[in-house]
Amino acid sequence: MNELDLTTKIEGLKKAIAEHKDFAGNYESDLAKCEQELKDLYKPVLTPSQLDDIYEAVEEGVNKFDFSDSDNYDKEFGIDYDGRVHFESLELCNHQDLVEMIVEKVSKLFVEAECPEDELDTTEADNHA
């Protein structure tokens, strides 16, 4: 091959790569969309009103937690070079209490369904007895 042939081939290959990058981007976005649809496929569908109820229940649970109670935090202090005291770290240590308050409020919005697998297990056990 001569220089002109190689230059032409290089330009053709660059163009092909650029075109395939465009296709790859389309494929990647289609793939991400399909993966999200698969994740969402068996999720329960909620109305906007139900989502608002969940939001309000979470908000009520959070508001019930006493963030001003200093016993809810692990605190570490430090001293600056000029002798001033400062917080090194402040960490919420009673986060389980907060979770329980939120779960309590959200749980009141739903009725727990009996699991069909549990019914089958007890029926099969009765049949084998």
Phi and psi restraints in degrees (value plus and minus 20) as a CYANA .aco file:
   2 ASN   PHI    -121.3   -81.3
   2 ASN   PSI     160.0   200.0
   3 GLU   PHI     -82.4   -42.4
   3 GLU   PSI     -61.6   -21.6
   4 LEU   PHI     -84.1   -44.1
   4 LEU   PSI     -64.1   -24.1
   5 ASP   PHI     -81.7   -41.7
   5 ASP   PSI     -64.9   -24.9
   6 LEU   PHI     -85.3   -45.3
   6 LEU   PSI     -62.3   -22.3
   7 THR   PHI     -82.5   -42.5
   7 THR   PSI     -63.8   -23.8
   8 THR   PHI     -83.5   -43.5
   8 THR   PSI     -63.3   -23.3
   9 LYS   PHI     -84.4   -44.4
   9 LYS   PSI     -61.2   -21.2
  10 ILE   PHI     -81.9   -41.9
  10 ILE   PSI     -66.2   -26.2
  11 GLU   PHI     -82.5   -42.5
  11 GLU   PSI     -61.0   -21.0
  12 GLY   PHI     -83.2   -43.2
  12 GLY   PSI     -62.1   -22.1
  13 LEU   PHI     -86.4   -46.4
  13 LEU   PSI     -60.7   -20.7
  14 LYS   PHI     -81.9   -41.9
  14 LYS   PSI     -61.6   -21.6
  15 LYS   PHI     -84.9   -44.9
  15 LYS   PSI     -62.7   -22.7
  16 ALA   PHI     -82.9   -42.9
  16 ALA   PSI     -61.5   -21.5
  17 ILE   PHI     -83.5   -43.5
  17 ILE   PSI     -64.0   -24.0
  18 ALA   PHI     -82.0   -42.0
  18 ALA   PSI     -62.0   -22.0
  19 GLU   PHI     -83.9   -43.9
  19 GLU   PSI     -61.6   -21.6
  20 HIS   PHI     -90.7   -50.7
  20 HIS   PSI     -49.2    -9.2
  21 LYS   PHI     -83.5   -43.5
  21 LYS   PSI     -59.7   -19.7
  22 ASP   PHI     -81.6   -41.6
  22 ASP   PSI     -64.9   -24.9
  23 PHE   PHI     -84.0   -44.0
  23 PHE   PSI     -61.0   -21.0
  24 ALA   PHI     -82.0   -42.0
  24 ALA   PSI     -59.8   -19.8
  25 GLY   PHI     -82.4   -42.4
  25 GLY   PSI     -61.9   -21.9
  26 ASN   PHI     -83.0   -43.0
  26 ASN   PSI     -64.3   -24.3
  27 TYR   PHI     -83.5   -43.5
  27 TYR   PSI     -60.3   -20.3
  28 GLU   PHI     -84.4   -44.4
  28 GLU   PSI     -61.7   -21.7
  29 SER   PHI     -88.9   -48.9
  29 SER   PSI     -58.0   -18.0
  30 ASP   PHI     -83.9   -43.9
  30 ASP   PSI     -60.9   -20.9
  31 LEU   PHI     -82.6   -42.6
  31 LEU   PSI     -65.5   -25.5
  32 ALA   PHI     -82.5   -42.5
  32 ALA   PSI     -60.9   -20.9
  33 LYS   PHI     -83.7   -43.7
  33 LYS   PSI     -65.0   -25.0
  34 CYS   PHI     -86.1   -46.1
  34 CYS   PSI     -59.0   -19.0
  35 GLU   PHI     -83.1   -43.1
  35 GLU   PSI     -60.4   -20.4
  36 GLN   PHI     -87.0   -47.0
  36 GLN   PSI     -60.9   -20.9
  37 GLU   PHI     -82.0   -42.0
  37 GLU   PSI     -58.2   -18.2
  38 LEU   PHI     -85.1   -45.1
  38 LEU   PSI     -61.5   -21.5
  39 LYS   PHI     -82.7   -42.7
  39 LYS   PSI     -57.9   -17.9
  40 ASP   PHI    -104.6   -64.6
  40 ASP   PSI     -28.8    11.2
  41 LEU   PHI     -76.9   -36.9
  41 LEU   PSI     -65.1   -25.1
  42 TYR   PHI    -125.3   -85.3
  42 TYR   PSI      -7.8    32.2
  43 LYS   PHI     -93.3   -53.3
  43 LYS   PSI     123.9   163.9
  44 PRO   PHI     -85.9   -45.9
  44 PRO   PSI     125.1   165.1
  45 VAL   PHI    -114.4   -74.4
  45 VAL   PSI     109.8   149.8
  46 LEU   PHI    -137.5   -97.5
  46 LEU   PSI     127.5   167.5
  47 THR   PHI    -100.2   -60.2
  47 THR   PSI     141.9   181.9
  48 PRO   PHI     -77.1   -37.1
  48 PRO   PSI     -54.7   -14.7
  49 SER   PHI     -85.0   -45.0
  49 SER   PSI     -61.0   -21.0
  50 GLN   PHI     -86.9   -46.9
  50 GLN   PSI     -59.7   -19.7
  51 LEU   PHI     -83.0   -43.0
  51 LEU   PSI     -59.0   -19.0
  52 ASP   PHI     -82.3   -42.3
  52 ASP   PSI     -60.6   -20.6
  53 ASP   PHI     -82.1   -42.1
  53 ASP   PSI     -61.4   -21.4
  54 ILE   PHI     -84.6   -44.6
  54 ILE   PSI     -65.0   -25.0
  55 TYR   PHI     -77.3   -37.3
  55 TYR   PSI     -67.0   -27.0
  56 GLU   PHI     -85.0   -45.0
  56 GLU   PSI     -56.8   -16.8
  57 ALA   PHI     -86.0   -46.0
  57 ALA   PSI     -62.0   -22.0
  58 VAL   PHI     -84.7   -44.7
  58 VAL   PSI     -64.5   -24.5
  59 GLU   PHI     -79.6   -39.6
  59 GLU   PSI     -62.3   -22.3
  60 GLU   PHI     -85.0   -45.0
  60 GLU   PSI     -60.4   -20.4
  61 GLY   PHI     -84.3   -44.3
  61 GLY   PSI     -61.8   -21.8
  62 VAL   PHI     -86.8   -46.8
  62 VAL   PSI     -61.9   -21.9
  63 ASN   PHI     -84.9   -44.9
  63 ASN   PSI     -46.2    -6.2
  64 LYS   PHI     -93.5   -53.5
  64 LYS   PSI     -43.9    -3.9
  65 PHE   PHI     -94.2   -54.2
  65 PHE   PSI     117.2   157.2
  66 ASP   PHI    -110.7   -70.7
  66 ASP   PSI      71.9   111.9
  67 PHE   PHI     -92.5   -52.5
  67 PHE   PSI     -37.4     2.6
  68 SER   PHI    -104.3   -64.3
  68 SER   PSI     -29.0    11.0
  69 ASP   PHI     -95.0   -55.0
  69 ASP   PSI      93.2   133.2
  70 SER   PHI     -86.6   -46.6
  70 SER   PSI     -37.9     2.1
  71 ASP   PHI     -92.1   -52.1
  71 ASP   PSI     -32.1     7.9
  72 ASN   PHI    -101.6   -61.6
  72 ASN   PSI     -18.6    21.4
  73 TYR   PHI    -148.4  -108.4
  73 TYR   PSI     126.3   166.3
  74 ASP   PHI    -116.4   -76.4
  74 ASP   PSI     105.6   145.6
  75 LYS   PHI    -139.8   -99.8
  75 LYS   PSI     119.1   159.1
  76 GLU   PHI    -146.6  -106.6
  76 GLU   PSI     111.0   151.0
  77 PHE   PHI    -126.7   -86.7
  77 PHE   PSI     137.9   177.9
  78 GLY   PHI    -158.9  -118.9
  78 GLY   PSI     147.3   187.3
  79 ILE   PHI    -141.8  -101.8
  79 ILE   PSI     107.6   147.6
  80 ASP   PHI     -92.5   -52.5
  80 ASP   PSI     149.5   189.5
  81 TYR   PHI     -83.2   -43.2
  81 TYR   PSI     -46.8    -6.8
  82 ASP   PHI    -110.0   -70.0
  82 ASP   PSI     -10.1    29.9
  83 GLY   PHI      68.8   108.8
  83 GLY   PSI     -16.6    23.4
  84 ARG   PHI    -102.8   -62.8
  84 ARG   PSI     121.0   161.0
  85 VAL   PHI    -109.1   -69.1
  85 VAL   PSI     118.6   158.6
  86 HIS   PHI    -163.7  -123.7
  86 HIS   PSI     143.7   183.7
  87 PHE   PHI     -97.2   -57.2
  87 PHE   PSI     107.1   147.1
  88 GLU   PHI    -101.5   -61.5
  88 GLU   PSI     -64.3   -24.3
  89 SER   PHI    -174.4  -134.4
  89 SER   PSI     134.0   174.0
  90 LEU   PHI    -159.4  -119.4
  90 LEU   PSI      98.0   138.0
  91 GLU   PHI    -149.6  -109.6
  91 GLU   PSI     113.9   153.9
  92 LEU   PHI     -91.4   -51.4
  92 LEU   PSI      99.8   139.8
  93 CYS   PHI    -123.1   -83.1
  93 CYS   PSI     -40.0     0.0
  94 ASN   PHI    -121.6   -81.6
  94 ASN   PSI      22.2    62.2
  95 HIS   PHI     -85.7   -45.7
  95 HIS   PSI     -46.5    -6.5
  96 GLN   PHI     -84.1   -44.1
  96 GLN   PSI     -56.4   -16.4
  97 ASP   PHI     -81.3   -41.3
  97 ASP   PSI     -62.5   -22.5
  98 LEU   PHI     -83.6   -43.6
  98 LEU   PSI     -64.5   -24.5
  99 VAL   PHI     -79.9   -39.9
  99 VAL   PSI     -65.4   -25.4
 100 GLU   PHI     -82.7   -42.7
 100 GLU   PSI     -58.4   -18.4
 101 MET   PHI     -85.1   -45.1
 101 MET   PSI     -61.1   -21.1
 102 ILE   PHI     -88.2   -48.2
 102 ILE   PSI     -66.4   -26.4
 103 VAL   PHI     -81.0   -41.0
 103 VAL   PSI     -59.9   -19.9
 104 GLU   PHI     -78.6   -38.6
 104 GLU   PSI     -65.8   -25.8
 105 LYS   PHI     -88.3   -48.3
 105 LYS   PSI     -63.4   -23.4
 106 VAL   PHI     -89.2   -49.2
 106 VAL   PSI     -57.3   -17.3
 107 SER   PHI     -82.1   -42.1
 107 SER   PSI     -49.7    -9.7
 108 LYS   PHI     -87.6   -47.6
 108 LYS   PSI     -35.8     4.2
 109 LEU   PHI    -102.8   -62.8
 109 LEU   PSI     -33.1     6.9
 110 PHE   PHI    -146.1  -106.1
 110 PHE   PSI     138.0   178.0
 111 VAL   PHI    -130.8   -90.8
 111 VAL   PSI     107.0   147.0
 112 GLU   PHI     -95.9   -55.9
 112 GLU   PSI     104.9   144.9
 113 ALA   PHI     -98.8   -58.8
 113 ALA   PSI     129.9   169.9
 114 GLU   PHI     -97.1   -57.1
 114 GLU   PSI     117.8   157.8
 115 CYS   PHI     -98.2   -58.2
 115 CYS   PSI     105.2   145.2
 116 PRO   PHI     -78.3   -38.3
 116 PRO   PSI     -52.4   -12.4
 117 GLU   PHI     -84.6   -44.6
 117 GLU   PSI     -57.0   -17.0
 118 ASP   PHI     -85.3   -45.3
 118 ASP   PSI     -59.2   -19.2
 119 GLU   PHI     -85.4   -45.4
 119 GLU   PSI     -60.1   -20.1
 120 LEU   PHI     -85.3   -45.3
 120 LEU   PSI     -60.6   -20.6
 121 ASP   PHI     -83.1   -43.1
 121 ASP   PSI     -63.5   -23.5
 122 THR   PHI     -92.1   -52.1
 122 THR   PSI     -54.2   -14.2
 123 THR   PHI     -87.0   -47.0
 123 THR   PSI     -62.9   -22.9
 124 GLU   PHI     -84.3   -44.3
 124 GLU   PSI     -58.6   -18.6
 125 ALA   PHI     -85.4   -45.4
 125 ALA   PSI     -58.4   -18.4
 126 ASP   PHI     -86.7   -46.7
 126 ASP   PSI     -58.6   -18.6
 127 ASN   PHI     -87.8   -47.8
 127 ASN   PSI     -52.7   -12.7
 128 HIS   PHI    -103.1   -63.1
 128 HIS   PSI     -35.2     4.8
